[in-house]
Amino acid sequence: MAAVLGQFMEFHSVHGTNVRLDLSRTQATRVESFANGVCFSKDPLSPGEIFLVEIEEKELGWCGHLRIGLTAHDPRTMETVPEYSLPDLVEMGDSWVFAITRNHNKVTEDGGGEVEGGEQPNIGDEAGNKPKTFFTDTHLYIENMGIPKDKLVGRSRPGRYSHILDDLYKTNALPPTARRSRIGVVYVPKGQGNGDMHIIINGEDMGASAKSIPTNKPLYAVVDVFAATKCVRIVQVEYGFASLQTLCRKTIQKHIIHRMALDWLELPELLKHYCKYE
C-alpha cells in the first residue's frame, strides 16, 4: 500500500553554523571546515514518507561522508545545534543516525553496519536477495509501505557516456558516497507505538538500521553534511498520481535511447533540461 503523502520537503531554518541554505531551502552546503553541518527536515516525517537527498558536491581531503537518520527533538527547541550528528546528537537521546560509507552499508543478520543511537539491527532484506532490476516494479516496498521508485536513483550529468553511468547507478554499482548518489531515510510502523528506520541508497533498501524507534513523537529527518560530503539537494518524491509534468517527461524518455538525443528534438530548452536531469 503506497502512502498518500507528498508534502514539499525543505530543510529547517535551524541548522549547523557552517551550513548555508539556498533560497528554496532545498539545497544545503557546508561552507567551512568539515563539521557543524547538521541539518533537519522542516517538518516531521509521516510513516512511509522518505526524506531523500542527492549528493551534489564533494570536498577532497576529509575522512568521512554523509550521515543521515531521525530525531525526535524539535529543532526549534535546541539551544545550539550539535557540532556532529555522531556522537553529539545521538548522545542527546531519541536520535538514530547512520554513517554512510563507500562500502558495507547493507545491514546484515549479525547486526553489521554503521549504526548509532538505537538498538542494533539484525536483518535487512528478509530473504537476503539482491533487488530486482530497478524498473521491474514502480514502488519499493518496505513492510506494507510503498515508495515510488521514479526518483530514488541518481543520474549522471548528460554526456557521451551518461547512459553507461546511469546503468551503474541503477544497479547500485557506484559508491554510495559518489556525486549524484541519492540517499534517503524513512521509518515504518511495527505496532505498539514503535517503528524501524530504513536507509535507502540509490533505490535499494539497506535494511532496518534502527529498531523499536518510538513513533509516538514527531520524527524529523537528520542530514549531516559531513567531511567529504560538501553539498546536498533534496529530491522531491511524488506519491499518489504523478503530475502532468512527470508523465510528459516519462513519455519523452521512453522513446529516446540516449539523453543527449534530446538536443535533436524540437522541444523548449527548459523541457529538454528537465528531461535530462530528472
DRENPA-3360 file (N, C-alpha, C; in nm, 2 decimals, always signed):
BEGIN
1 = MAAVLGQF = +0.08/-0.12/+0.00/+0.00/+0.00/+0.00/+0.09/+0.12/+0.00 ~ +0.08/+0.21/-0.10/+0.16/+0.33/-0.11/+0.10/+0.44/-0.02 ~ +0.18/+0.50/+0.05/+0.13/+0.61/+0.14/+0.08/+0.73/+0.06 ~ -0.03/+0.79/+0.10/-0.08/+0.90/+0.04/-0.01/+1.02/+0.10 ~ +0.10/+1.07/+0.05/+0.18/+1.17/+0.11/+0.22/+1.27/+0.00 ~ +0.32/+1.35/+0.03/+0.37/+1.43/-0.08/+0.39/+1.58/-0.04 ~ +0.42/+1.61/+0.09/+0.45/+1.74/+0.13/+0.58/+1.79/+0.06 ~ +0.59/+1.92/+0.03/+0.71/+1.97/-0.03/+0.82/+1.97/+0.08;
9 = MEFHSVHG = +0.93/+1.90/+0.05/+1.03/+1.89/+0.15/+1.13/+2.00/+0.15 ~ +1.16/+2.05/+0.27/+1.26/+2.16/+0.28/+1.35/+2.13/+0.40 ~ +1.46/+2.20/+0.41/+1.55/+2.19/+0.53/+1.49/+2.30/+0.63 ~ +1.51/+2.26/+0.76/+1.47/+2.35/+0.86/+1.56/+2.47/+0.87 ~ +1.51/+2.59/+0.91/+1.59/+2.71/+0.92/+1.69/+2.70/+1.04 ~ +1.67/+2.60/+1.13/+1.77/+2.57/+1.23/+1.86/+2.47/+1.18 ~ +1.99/+2.50/+1.18/+2.09/+2.41/+1.13/+2.23/+2.44/+1.18 ~ +2.33/+2.36/+1.15/+2.47/+2.38/+1.20/+2.52/+2.52/+1.15;
17 = TNVRLDLS = +2.62/+2.57/+1.22/+2.67/+2.70/+1.19/+2.75/+2.71/+1.06 ~ +2.79/+2.60/+1.01/+2.87/+2.60/+0.88/+2.78/+2.57/+0.76 ~ +2.65/+2.57/+0.78/+2.55/+2.53/+0.67/+2.50/+2.66/+0.61 ~ +2.49/+2.66/+0.48/+2.42/+2.77/+0.41/+2.31/+2.70/+0.32 ~ +2.19/+2.75/+0.34/+2.08/+2.70/+0.25/+2.05/+2.80/+0.14 ~ +2.00/+2.74/+0.02/+1.97/+2.83/-0.09/+1.83/+2.89/-0.06 ~ +1.78/+2.97/-0.15/+1.65/+3.04/-0.12/+1.54/+2.95/-0.11 ~ +1.54/+2.83/-0.18/+1.43/+2.74/-0.17/+1.44/+2.65/-0.05;
25 = RTQATRVE = +1.55/+2.66/+0.02/+1.57/+2.57/+0.14/+1.57/+2.42/+0.10 ~ +1.61/+2.39/-0.02/+1.62/+2.25/-0.07/+1.76/+2.21/-0.09 ~ +1.86/+2.30/-0.08/+2.00/+2.27/-0.10/+2.08/+2.32/+0.02 ~ +2.16/+2.23/+0.08/+2.24/+2.26/+0.19/+2.39/+2.25/+0.16 ~ +2.47/+2.35/+0.18/+2.61/+2.35/+0.16/+2.69/+2.38/+0.28 ~ +2.79/+2.30/+0.31/+2.88/+2.33/+0.42/+2.99/+2.42/+0.37 ~ +3.00/+2.54/+0.42/+3.08/+2.64/+0.36/+3.22/+2.65/+0.43 ~ +3.24/+2.59/+0.54/+3.37/+2.59/+0.61/+3.39/+2.45/+0.68;
33 = SFANGVCF = +3.52/+2.43/+0.70/+3.56/+2.31/+0.79/+3.50/+2.18/+0.74 ~ +3.49/+2.09/+0.83/+3.43/+1.96/+0.80/+3.31/+1.92/+0.89 ~ +3.29/+2.00/+0.99/+3.18/+1.98/+1.09/+3.08/+2.09/+1.09 ~ +2.99/+2.09/+1.19/+2.88/+2.18/+1.21/+2.80/+2.19/+1.08 ~ +2.77/+2.07/+1.03/+2.69/+2.06/+0.90/+2.56/+1.99/+0.92 ~ +2.51/+1.98/+1.05/+2.39/+1.91/+1.08/+2.27/+1.99/+1.03 ~ +2.18/+1.92/+0.96/+2.05/+1.98/+0.91/+1.94/+1.89/+0.95 ~ +1.82/+1.95/+0.95/+1.70/+1.88/+0.98/+1.59/+1.91/+0.88;
41 = SKDPLSPG = +1.49/+1.82/+0.87/+1.38/+1.85/+0.78/+1.29/+1.96/+0.85 ~ +1.23/+2.04/+0.76/+1.15/+2.15/+0.82/+1.03/+2.09/+0.90 ~ +0.97/+1.98/+0.85/+0.85/+1.92/+0.92/+0.88/+1.78/+0.95 ~ +0.81/+1.72/+1.05/+0.83/+1.58/+1.09/+0.78/+1.49/+0.97 ~ +0.84/+1.38/+0.96/+0.80/+1.28/+0.85/+0.68/+1.20/+0.90 ~ +0.60/+1.16/+0.80/+0.49/+1.07/+0.82/+0.55/+0.93/+0.80 ~ +0.48/+0.82/+0.86/+0.52/+0.69/+0.83/+0.53/+0.66/+0.68 ~ +0.63/+0.60/+0.63/+0.65/+0.56/+0.49/+0.69/+0.68/+0.40;
49 = EIFLVEIE = +0.71/+0.80/+0.46/+0.75/+0.91/+0.38/+0.90/+0.93/+0.38 ~ +0.96/+0.93/+0.27/+1.11/+0.93/+0.26/+1.16/+1.07/+0.25 ~ +1.27/+1.10/+0.32/+1.34/+1.23/+0.31/+1.46/+1.19/+0.22 ~ +1.47/+1.24/+0.10/+1.57/+1.19/+0.00/+1.65/+1.31/-0.04 ~ +1.79/+1.28/-0.04/+1.88/+1.39/-0.08/+1.98/+1.33/-0.18 ~ +2.03/+1.42/-0.27/+2.13/+1.38/-0.37/+2.26/+1.45/-0.33 ~ +2.37/+1.38/-0.34/+2.50/+1.44/-0.31/+2.54/+1.52/-0.44 ~ +2.55/+1.65/-0.42/+2.58/+1.74/-0.53/+2.73/+1.78/-0.54;
57 = EKELGWCG = +2.80/+1.79/-0.43/+2.94/+1.83/-0.43/+3.01/+1.76/-0.33 ~ +3.14/+1.72/-0.36/+3.23/+1.66/-0.27/+3.34/+1.75/-0.24 ~ +3.42/+1.72/-0.13/+3.54/+1.80/-0.10/+3.65/+1.71/-0.05 ~ +3.75/+1.71/-0.13/+3.86/+1.61/-0.10/+3.94/+1.66/+0.02 ~ +4.01/+1.56/+0.08/+4.09/+1.59/+0.19/+4.04/+1.56/+0.33 ~ +3.91/+1.52/+0.33/+3.85/+1.48/+0.46/+3.81/+1.33/+0.47 ~ +3.81/+1.28/+0.59/+3.77/+1.14/+0.61/+3.63/+1.14/+0.66 ~ +3.55/+1.06/+0.60/+3.41/+1.05/+0.65/+3.32/+1.11/+0.54;
65 = HLRIGLTA = +3.19/+1.07/+0.55/+3.09/+1.11/+0.45/+2.96/+1.15/+0.51 ~ +2.86/+1.16/+0.43/+2.72/+1.20/+0.47/+2.67/+1.11/+0.58 ~ +2.60/+1.16/+0.68/+2.53/+1.09/+0.78/+2.38/+1.13/+0.78 ~ +2.30/+1.03/+0.80/+2.16/+1.05/+0.79/+2.08/+0.97/+0.89 ~ +1.96/+1.02/+0.93/+1.89/+0.95/+1.03/+1.76/+1.02/+1.07 ~ +1.72/+1.00/+1.20/+1.60/+1.06/+1.25/+1.62/+1.11/+1.39 ~ +1.55/+1.21/+1.43/+1.55/+1.26/+1.57/+1.41/+1.30/+1.61 ~ +1.38/+1.27/+1.74/+1.25/+1.32/+1.80/+1.26/+1.45/+1.86;
73 = HDPRTMET = +1.38/+1.52/+1.85/+1.40/+1.65/+1.90/+1.35/+1.75/+1.80 ~ +1.26/+1.84/+1.84/+1.22/+1.95/+1.76/+1.33/+2.05/+1.74 ~ +1.38/+2.08/+1.62/+1.50/+2.17/+1.61/+1.47/+2.31/+1.67 ~ +1.35/+2.35/+1.68/+1.32/+2.48/+1.73/+1.35/+2.49/+1.88 ~ +1.35/+2.37/+1.95/+1.38/+2.37/+2.09/+1.52/+2.36/+2.13 ~ +1.61/+2.34/+2.03/+1.75/+2.33/+2.06/+1.82/+2.46/+2.09 ~ +1.89/+2.47/+2.20/+1.97/+2.59/+2.23/+2.08/+2.61/+2.13 ~ +2.15/+2.50/+2.10/+2.25/+2.50/+1.99/+2.24/+2.37/+1.92;
81 = VPEYSLPD = +2.27/+2.38/+1.79/+2.28/+2.26/+1.71/+2.41/+2.18/+1.73 ~ +2.41/+2.05/+1.76/+2.53/+1.98/+1.79/+2.63/+1.99/+1.67 ~ +2.76/+1.99/+1.71/+2.86/+2.00/+1.61/+2.86/+1.88/+1.51 ~ +2.83/+1.76/+1.57/+2.83/+1.64/+1.49/+2.70/+1.57/+1.52 ~ +2.64/+1.50/+1.42/+2.53/+1.41/+1.45/+2.58/+1.28/+1.53 ~ +2.70/+1.24/+1.49/+2.76/+1.13/+1.57/+2.89/+1.18/+1.63 ~ +2.91/+1.18/+1.76/+2.81/+1.12/+1.86/+2.72/+1.22/+1.92 ~ +2.74/+1.35/+1.90/+2.68/+1.45/+1.98/+2.53/+1.45/+1.98;
89 = LVEMGDSW = +2.46/+1.45/+1.86/+2.32/+1.44/+1.86/+2.26/+1.31/+1.92 ~ +2.33/+1.20/+1.89/+2.28/+1.07/+1.94/+2.29/+1.07/+2.09 ~ +2.39/+1.13/+2.15/+2.41/+1.12/+2.29/+2.30/+1.21/+2.36 ~ +2.23/+1.29/+2.29/+2.12/+1.37/+2.35/+2.00/+1.28/+2.37 ~ +2.00/+1.16/+2.31/+1.89/+1.06/+2.32/+1.78/+1.09/+2.21 ~ +1.70/+0.99/+2.19/+1.59/+1.00/+2.09/+1.64/+1.04/+1.96 ~ +1.76/+0.99/+1.92/+1.81/+1.02/+1.78/+1.88/+0.90/+1.73 ~ +1.87/+0.87/+1.60/+1.92/+0.75/+1.54/+1.99/+0.79/+1.41;
97 = VFAITRNH = +2.12/+0.77/+1.40/+2.19/+0.82/+1.29/+2.28/+0.71/+1.22 ~ +2.28/+0.71/+1.09/+2.35/+0.61/+1.01/+2.47/+0.68/+0.93 ~ +2.59/+0.63/+0.95/+2.70/+0.69/+0.88/+2.72/+0.62/+0.74 ~ +2.71/+0.69/+0.63/+2.72/+0.63/+0.50/+2.87/+0.61/+0.47 ~ +2.90/+0.50/+0.42/+3.04/+0.47/+0.39/+3.05/+0.42/+0.24 ~ +3.17/+0.41/+0.19/+3.18/+0.37/+0.05/+3.13/+0.23/+0.03 ~ +3.14/+0.15/+0.13/+3.10/+0.01/+0.12/+3.03/-0.03/+0.25 ~ +2.97/-0.15/+0.25/+2.92/-0.21/+0.37/+2.81/-0.13/+0.44;
105 = NKVTEDGG = +2.72/-0.08/+0.36/+2.60/+0.00/+0.42/+2.48/-0.10/+0.44 ~ +2.49/-0.21/+0.38/+2.38/-0.31/+0.40/+2.38/-0.36/+0.54 ~ +2.26/-0.36/+0.60/+2.25/-0.42/+0.74/+2.24/-0.57/+0.73 ~ +2.33/-0.64/+0.80/+2.33/-0.78/+0.79/+2.27/-0.85/+0.91 ~ +2.25/-0.98/+0.90/+2.18/-1.05/+1.00/+2.25/-1.05/+1.14 ~ +2.39/-1.04/+1.13/+2.46/-1.04/+1.26/+2.47/-0.90/+1.32 ~ +2.40/-0.80/+1.26/+2.40/-0.67/+1.32/+2.51/-0.58/+1.27 ~ +2.57/-0.61/+1.15/+2.67/-0.52/+1.10/+2.61/-0.39/+1.05;
113 = GEVEGGEQ = +2.70/-0.30/+1.01/+2.66/-0.17/+0.95/+2.69/-0.06/+1.05 ~ +2.70/+0.06/+0.99/+2.74/+0.18/+1.07/+2.62/+0.24/+1.14 ~ +2.58/+0.19/+1.25/+2.46/+0.25/+1.31/+2.49/+0.29/+1.45 ~ +2.43/+0.41/+1.49/+2.44/+0.46/+1.63/+2.31/+0.51/+1.67 ~ +2.29/+0.50/+1.80/+2.17/+0.57/+1.86/+2.05/+0.48/+1.89 ~ +2.05/+0.36/+1.84/+1.93/+0.27/+1.86/+1.97/+0.13/+1.89 ~ +1.88/+0.04/+1.90/+1.90/-0.10/+1.92/+1.97/-0.15/+1.79 ~ +2.07/-0.24/+1.81/+2.14/-0.29/+1.69/+2.04/-0.37/+1.60;
121 = PNIGDEAG = +2.05/-0.34/+1.47/+1.96/-0.41/+1.37/+2.01/-0.55/+1.36 ~ +1.91/-0.63/+1.30/+1.95/-0.77/+1.28/+1.94/-0.82/+1.14 ~ +1.86/-0.75/+1.06/+1.85/-0.81/+0.92/+1.80/-0.70/+0.83 ~ +1.84/-0.71/+0.70/+1.79/-0.61/+0.60/+1.68/-0.68/+0.52 ~ +1.72/-0.72/+0.40/+1.63/-0.80/+0.31/+1.60/-0.93/+0.37 ~ +1.48/-0.96/+0.41/+1.44/-1.08/+0.48/+1.50/-1.21/+0.41 ~ +1.49/-1.21/+0.28/+1.53/-1.33/+0.21/+1.68/-1.32/+0.17 ~ +1.75/-1.21/+0.20/+1.89/-1.20/+0.17/+1.91/-1.19/+0.02;
129 = NKPKTFFT = +1.81/-1.15/-0.06/+1.83/-1.14/-0.21/+1.87/-1.00/-0.25 ~ +1.93/-1.00/-0.37/+1.96/-0.87/-0.43/+1.83/-0.82/-0.49 ~ +1.81/-0.68/-0.50/+1.69/-0.63/-0.55/+1.67/-0.66/-0.70 ~ +1.55/-0.66/-0.75/+1.52/-0.68/-0.89/+1.58/-0.57/-0.97 ~ +1.57/-0.58/-1.10/+1.61/-0.47/-1.18/+1.52/-0.35/-1.14 ~ +1.58/-0.23/-1.15/+1.52/-0.11/-1.09/+1.38/-0.09/-1.14 ~ +1.36/-0.10/-1.27/+1.23/-0.07/-1.33/+1.13/-0.18/-1.33 ~ +1.16/-0.29/-1.27/+1.07/-0.41/-1.27/+0.94/-0.37/-1.20;
137 = DTHLYIEN = +0.95/-0.30/-1.09/+0.83/-0.25/-1.01/+0.83/-0.10/-1.00 ~ +0.71/-0.04/-0.99/+0.70/+0.10/-0.98/+0.73/+0.15/-0.84 ~ +0.72/+0.06/-0.73/+0.74/+0.11/-0.60/+0.84/+0.02/-0.53 ~ +0.92/+0.07/-0.43/+1.00/+0.00/-0.34/+0.91/-0.03/-0.22 ~ +0.89/-0.15/-0.18/+0.81/-0.19/-0.07/+0.89/-0.22/+0.05 ~ +0.86/-0.16/+0.16/+0.92/-0.19/+0.29/+0.80/-0.22/+0.38 ~ +0.79/-0.34/+0.43/+0.67/-0.39/+0.50/+0.55/-0.36/+0.41 ~ +0.45/-0.28/+0.46/+0.33/-0.25/+0.37/+0.34/-0.11/+0.32;
145 = MGIPKDKL = +0.45/-0.04/+0.32/+0.47/+0.09/+0.28/+0.54/+0.09/+0.14 ~ +0.48/+0.16/+0.05/+0.53/+0.17/-0.09/+0.59/+0.31/-0.12 ~ +0.72/+0.31/-0.17/+0.78/+0.44/-0.20/+0.80/+0.44/-0.35 ~ +0.75/+0.54/-0.43/+0.77/+0.54/-0.57/+0.92/+0.54/-0.61 ~ +0.96/+0.46/-0.70/+1.10/+0.44/-0.74/+1.15/+0.54/-0.84 ~ +1.06/+0.62/-0.89/+1.10/+0.71/-1.00/+1.22/+0.80/-0.97 ~ +1.22/+0.85/-0.84/+1.33/+0.95/-0.81/+1.44/+0.89/-0.72 ~ +1.43/+0.76/-0.69/+1.52/+0.71/-0.59/+1.67/+0.69/-0.64;
153 = VGRSRPGR = +1.69/+0.69/-0.77/+1.82/+0.66/-0.82/+1.88/+0.78/-0.89 ~ +2.01/+0.81/-0.85/+2.07/+0.93/-0.91/+2.10/+0.91/-1.06 ~ +2.12/+1.02/-1.13/+2.16/+1.02/-1.27/+2.28/+1.10/-1.29 ~ +2.36/+1.05/-1.39/+2.48/+1.13/-1.42/+2.45/+1.25/-1.50 ~ +2.54/+1.34/-1.51/+2.52/+1.46/-1.59/+2.52/+1.42/-1.74 ~ +2.44/+1.48/-1.82/+2.43/+1.44/-1.96/+2.57/+1.45/-2.03 ~ +2.61/+1.34/-2.10/+2.74/+1.34/-2.17/+2.74/+1.21/-2.25 ~ +2.86/+1.20/-2.32/+2.87/+1.08/-2.41/+2.85/+0.95/-2.35;
161 = YSHILDDL = +2.90/+0.94/-2.22/+2.89/+0.81/-2.15/+2.78/+0.81/-2.04 ~ +2.69/+0.90/-2.04/+2.60/+0.91/-1.93/+2.50/+0.79/-1.92 ~ +2.47/+0.73/-2.04/+2.38/+0.61/-2.04/+2.45/+0.49/-1.96 ~ +2.59/+0.48/-1.97/+2.66/+0.38/-1.90/+2.66/+0.41/-1.76 ~ +2.69/+0.53/-1.72/+2.69/+0.57/-1.58/+2.55/+0.55/-1.51 ~ +2.45/+0.58/-1.59/+2.31/+0.57/-1.54/+2.28/+0.42/-1.50 ~ +2.33/+0.33/-1.58/+2.31/+0.19/-1.56/+2.39/+0.15/-1.43 ~ +2.50/+0.21/-1.40/+2.58/+0.18/-1.28/+2.50/+0.23/-1.16;
169 = YKTNALPP = +2.44/+0.35/-1.17/+2.36/+0.40/-1.06/+2.24/+0.30/-1.03 ~ +2.17/+0.26/-1.14/+2.06/+0.17/-1.12/+2.09/+0.04/-1.05 ~ +2.21/-0.01/-1.08/+2.25/-0.14/-1.02/+2.32/-0.12/-0.89 ~ +2.33/+0.01/-0.85/+2.40/+0.04/-0.72/+2.55/+0.00/-0.72 ~ +2.61/+0.01/-0.84/+2.75/-0.04/-0.86/+2.85/+0.07/-0.82 ~ +2.80/+0.20/-0.82/+2.89/+0.31/-0.78/+2.89/+0.33/-0.63 ~ +2.99/+0.38/-0.57/+3.00/+0.40/-0.43/+2.88/+0.49/-0.39 ~ +2.81/+0.46/-0.28/+2.70/+0.55/-0.23/+2.75/+0.69/-0.20;
177 = TARRSRIG = +2.88/+0.71/-0.18/+2.93/+0.84/-0.14/+2.96/+0.92/-0.26 ~ +2.94/+0.87/-0.38/+2.97/+0.94/-0.51/+2.88/+1.06/-0.53 ~ +2.92/+1.15/-0.61/+2.83/+1.26/-0.66/+2.72/+1.20/-0.73 ~ +2.60/+1.26/-0.72/+2.48/+1.22/-0.79/+2.41/+1.10/-0.72 ~ +2.47/+1.04/-0.62/+2.41/+0.94/-0.54/+2.30/+0.99/-0.46 ~ +2.19/+0.91/-0.45/+2.07/+0.96/-0.38/+2.05/+0.87/-0.25 ~ +2.03/+0.93/-0.14/+2.03/+0.86/-0.01/+1.91/+0.92/+0.07 ~ +1.83/+0.83/+0.12/+1.71/+0.87/+0.19/+1.69/+0.79/+0.32;
185 = VVYVPKGQ = +1.60/+0.85/+0.41/+1.57/+0.79/+0.54/+1.42/+0.78/+0.55 ~ +1.37/+0.67/+0.60/+1.22/+0.65/+0.61/+1.20/+0.56/+0.74 ~ +1.08/+0.58/+0.80/+1.05/+0.48/+0.91/+0.92/+0.42/+0.88 ~ +0.91/+0.29/+0.92/+0.78/+0.22/+0.90/+0.73/+0.17/+1.04 ~ +0.60/+0.18/+1.06/+0.55/+0.14/+1.19/+0.55/-0.02/+1.21 ~ +0.58/-0.06/+1.33/+0.58/-0.20/+1.36/+0.48/-0.24/+1.47 ~ +0.40/-0.15/+1.51/+0.29/-0.17/+1.61/+0.34/-0.13/+1.75 ~ +0.24/-0.11/+1.83/+0.27/-0.08/+1.97/+0.35/+0.05/+1.99;
193 = GNGDMHII = +0.33/+0.14/+1.90/+0.40/+0.27/+1.91/+0.55/+0.27/+1.88 ~ +0.59/+0.16/+1.80/+0.73/+0.15/+1.76/+0.74/+0.14/+1.61 ~ +0.86/+0.17/+1.56/+0.89/+0.16/+1.42/+1.03/+0.13/+1.39 ~ +1.06/+0.10/+1.27/+1.20/+0.07/+1.23/+1.25/+0.18/+1.13 ~ +1.37/+0.22/+1.14/+1.43/+0.32/+1.05/+1.50/+0.24/+0.94 ~ +1.48/+0.28/+0.81/+1.54/+0.22/+0.70/+1.62/+0.33/+0.62 ~ +1.74/+0.30/+0.57/+1.81/+0.38/+0.48/+1.80/+0.33/+0.34 ~ +1.77/+0.42/+0.25/+1.76/+0.38/+0.10/+1.87/+0.44/+0.03;
201 = INGEDMGA = +1.95/+0.36/-0.04/+2.06/+0.41/-0.12/+2.04/+0.38/-0.27 ~ +2.03/+0.47/-0.35/+2.01/+0.45/-0.49/+1.90/+0.34/-0.52 ~ +1.79/+0.35/-0.46/+1.68/+0.27/-0.48/+1.68/+0.13/-0.41 ~ +1.78/+0.11/-0.33/+1.80/-0.02/-0.26/+1.78/+0.00/-0.11 ~ +1.70/-0.08/-0.05/+1.68/-0.07/+0.10/+1.79/-0.14/+0.16 ~ +1.86/-0.07/+0.25/+1.97/-0.12/+0.33/+1.93/-0.21/+0.45 ~ +1.80/-0.21/+0.47/+1.76/-0.29/+0.59/+1.72/-0.20/+0.71 ~ +1.67/-0.26/+0.81/+1.63/-0.19/+0.93/+1.75/-0.15/+1.01;
209 = SAKSIPTN = +1.80/-0.02/+0.99/+1.92/+0.02/+1.05/+1.90/+0.07/+1.20 ~ +1.78/+0.08/+1.24/+1.75/+0.11/+1.39/+1.61/+0.05/+1.41 ~ +1.60/-0.02/+1.52/+1.47/-0.09/+1.55/+1.40/-0.03/+1.68 ~ +1.27/-0.05/+1.68/+1.20/-0.01/+1.80/+1.21/+0.14/+1.83 ~ +1.21/+0.22/+1.73/+1.20/+0.36/+1.75/+1.07/+0.41/+1.79 ~ +1.05/+0.49/+1.90/+0.92/+0.53/+1.94/+0.86/+0.62/+1.84 ~ +0.74/+0.59/+1.79/+0.67/+0.67/+1.69/+0.56/+0.76/+1.75 ~ +0.55/+0.77/+1.88/+0.45/+0.85/+1.94/+0.49/+1.00/+1.95;
217 = KPLYAVVD = +0.62/+1.03/+1.91/+0.66/+1.16/+1.90/+0.69/+1.20/+1.75 ~ +0.68/+1.32/+1.71/+0.72/+1.36/+1.58/+0.86/+1.33/+1.55 ~ +0.89/+1.28/+1.43/+1.03/+1.24/+1.40/+1.08/+1.32/+1.28 ~ +1.18/+1.39/+1.30/+1.24/+1.48/+1.20/+1.36/+1.41/+1.13 ~ +1.38/+1.43/+1.00/+1.50/+1.37/+0.93/+1.62/+1.45/+0.98 ~ +1.73/+1.38/+0.99/+1.86/+1.44/+1.02/+1.95/+1.42/+0.90 ~ +2.02/+1.52/+0.85/+2.12/+1.51/+0.74/+2.24/+1.58/+0.78 ~ +2.35/+1.51/+0.80/+2.48/+1.57/+0.85/+2.57/+1.58/+0.72;
225 = VFAATKCV = +2.59/+1.71/+0.67/+2.67/+1.73/+0.56/+2.82/+1.73/+0.61 ~ +2.87/+1.61/+0.62/+2.99/+1.59/+0.70/+3.11/+1.56/+0.61 ~ +3.23/+1.62/+0.64/+3.36/+1.58/+0.59/+3.36/+1.59/+0.43 ~ +3.38/+1.47/+0.37/+3.39/+1.47/+0.22/+3.26/+1.51/+0.15 ~ +3.15/+1.50/+0.21/+3.02/+1.55/+0.15/+3.01/+1.70/+0.18 ~ +3.00/+1.78/+0.07/+3.00/+1.92/+0.09/+2.86/+1.98/+0.06 ~ +2.79/+1.93/-0.03/+2.66/+1.99/-0.06/+2.56/+1.88/-0.10 ~ +2.44/+1.89/-0.05/+2.33/+1.80/-0.09/+2.21/+1.88/-0.13;
233 = RIVQVEYG = +2.12/+1.81/-0.21/+2.00/+1.87/-0.25/+1.88/+1.78/-0.22 ~ +1.77/+1.83/-0.18/+1.65/+1.75/-0.15/+1.59/+1.71/-0.29 ~ +1.56/+1.58/-0.30/+1.48/+1.53/-0.42/+1.34/+1.51/-0.37 ~ +1.25/+1.58/-0.44/+1.10/+1.56/-0.41/+1.05/+1.43/-0.47 ~ +0.98/+1.36/-0.39/+0.92/+1.23/-0.43/+0.77/+1.25/-0.44 ~ +0.71/+1.21/-0.55/+0.57/+1.22/-0.57/+0.50/+1.09/-0.53 ~ +0.40/+1.11/-0.44/+0.32/+1.00/-0.40/+0.18/+1.01/-0.47 ~ +0.11/+0.90/-0.48/-0.02/+0.90/-0.55/+0.00/+0.92/-0.70;
241 = FASLQTLC = -0.09/+1.00/-0.76/-0.09/+1.02/-0.90/+0.03/+1.12/-0.94 ~ +0.10/+1.08/-1.05/+0.21/+1.16/-1.10/+0.15/+1.29/-1.16 ~ +0.23/+1.39/-1.15/+0.19/+1.52/-1.21/+0.20/+1.51/-1.36 ~ +0.13/+1.60/-1.43/+0.13/+1.60/-1.58/+0.27/+1.62/-1.63 ~ +0.35/+1.70/-1.56/+0.49/+1.73/-1.59/+0.57/+1.60/-1.59 ~ +0.55/+1.52/-1.49/+0.62/+1.39/-1.47/+0.58/+1.29/-1.58 ~ +0.45/+1.29/-1.61/+0.40/+1.20/-1.72/+0.46/+1.23/-1.85 ~ +0.47/+1.36/-1.88/+0.53/+1.41/-2.01/+0.67/+1.37/-2.02;
249 = RKTIQKHI = +0.75/+1.39/-1.91/+0.89/+1.35/-1.90/+0.91/+1.20/-1.93 ~ +0.83/+1.12/-1.86/+0.84/+0.98/-1.88/+0.81/+0.93/-2.02 ~ +0.71/+0.99/-2.08/+0.68/+0.96/-2.22/+0.79/+0.99/-2.32 ~ +0.85/+1.11/-2.30/+0.97/+1.15/-2.38/+1.08/+1.06/-2.36 ~ +1.12/+1.03/-2.24/+1.24/+0.95/-2.21/+1.22/+0.81/-2.26 ~ +1.10/+0.76/-2.26/+1.07/+0.62/-2.31/+1.11/+0.60/-2.45 ~ +1.11/+0.71/-2.53/+1.13/+0.70/-2.68/+1.26/+0.75/-2.72 ~ +1.36/+0.76/-2.63/+1.49/+0.80/-2.67/+1.59/+0.70/-2.61;
257 = IHRMALDW = +1.70/+0.67/-2.69/+1.80/+0.58/-2.64/+1.90/+0.64/-2.55 ~ +1.93/+0.76/-2.57/+2.03/+0.83/-2.50/+1.98/+0.97/-2.47 ~ +2.02/+1.02/-2.35/+1.96/+1.15/-2.31/+2.01/+1.27/-2.40 ~ +2.13/+1.25/-2.46/+2.18/+1.36/-2.54/+2.10/+1.37/-2.67 ~ +2.02/+1.27/-2.70/+1.94/+1.28/-2.82/+1.83/+1.38/-2.80 ~ +1.80/+1.42/-2.68/+1.71/+1.53/-2.65/+1.74/+1.66/-2.73 ~ +1.87/+1.68/-2.75/+1.91/+1.80/-2.82/+1.87/+1.81/-2.96 ~ +1.83/+1.69/-3.02/+1.79/+1.69/-3.16/+1.64/+1.71/-3.17;
265 = LELPELLK = +1.57/+1.71/-3.06/+1.42/+1.72/-3.06/+1.38/+1.87/-3.06 ~ +1.27/+1.89/-3.13/+1.22/+2.03/-3.13/+1.13/+2.05/-3.01 ~ +1.20/+2.07/-2.89/+1.13/+2.10/-2.77/+1.19/+2.22/-2.70 ~ +1.11/+2.29/-2.62/+1.16/+2.40/-2.54/+1.28/+2.36/-2.46 ~ +1.38/+2.46/-2.45/+1.50/+2.43/-2.38/+1.48/+2.39/-2.23 ~ +1.38/+2.45/-2.17/+1.35/+2.42/-2.03/+1.30/+2.28/-2.01 ~ +1.22/+2.23/-2.11/+1.17/+2.09/-2.11/+1.29/+1.99/-2.13 ~ +1.38/+2.03/-2.23/+1.50/+1.94/-2.25/+1.58/+1.93/-2.13;
273 = HYCKYE = +1.60/+2.04/-2.06/+1.68/+2.04/-1.94/+1.62/+1.95/-1.83 ~ +1.49/+1.96/-1.81/+1.41/+1.88/-1.71/+1.42/+1.73/-1.74 ~ +1.41/+1.70/-1.87/+1.42/+1.56/-1.91/+1.56/+1.50/-1.89 ~ +1.66/+1.58/-1.91/+1.80/+1.54/-1.90/+1.84/+1.51/-1.75 ~ +1.79/+1.60/-1.66/+1.84/+1.59/-1.53/+1.75/+1.52/-1.43 ~ +1.63/+1.50/-1.46/+1.54/+1.44/-1.36/+1.50/+1.29/-1.41;
% end
